[in-house]
Amino acid sequence: MTEQHRRVSDKILAAFNQACDQREFEVAEYLLRALELSLTRQGGKAKKDNREHLGPVVDAYARLEALRRPKLRQVAGD
């Protein structure tokens, strides 16, 4: 699939992964919020999402949590 025909949510997910790779956690968090908006705006009773599975979306939340965890431990003094 060409870049032009990719879903906005796929592009947001790619940007999220780049933000995580660069340890830009606040940006990654905002991108997850944008992803939520994109996914929920596309839905509705009469609309079917053709995405085969939401695994990458679920993985994104787990990735951010795992990356932030060491930072939270440092703040707490662990």
HELIX and SHEET records of a PDB file:
HELIX    1   1 GLU A    3  HIS A    5  5                                   3    
HELIX    2   2 VAL A    8  ASP A   21  1                                  14    
HELIX    3   3 PHE A   25  GLN A   42  1                                  18    
HELIX    4   4 GLY A   55  ALA A   76  1                                  22    
END                                                                             
